[in-house]
Amino acid sequence: MTNPYVPLLFLMGVAAVLALGGVGASAILGPKRYNRAKLDAYECGIEPTPHAVGGGRFPIKYYLVAMTFIIFDIEVVFLYPWAVNFTELATFGLVAMLGFLALITVPFVYEWRRGGFEWD
């Protein structure tokens, strides 16, 4: 009788061999002719700018857009299973989801007041 974890360990070993083999093969077989243009940082065809005097801080808009994505992504992840099992969850499920939506509203209102939905 074999251990039930043997196939899982075998699959993990195969995945590790393929991952390391791909990295190793690209290092061995890849082109090695480097020039200044290939070694420069690439920013969508625009010459890279030096960092700002204040340490190169990102504007708040960047974080607000990221927050929007995360908030709505999490909301959909929790709303979908609830919608599928709506009849089985009954009143408890409805109250729990209303509480969740109330909690999700807090960062939504925060972002709205900070101007995250105003596109310049």
Buried (B, 14 or more C-beta within 10 A) or exposed (E): EEEEEEEEEEEEEEEEEEEEEEEEEEEEEEEEEEEEEEEEEEEEEEEEEEEEEEEEEEEEBEEBBEBBEEBEEEBEEBBEEBEEEEEEBEEEBEEEBEEBEEEBEEBBEEBBEBEBEEEE
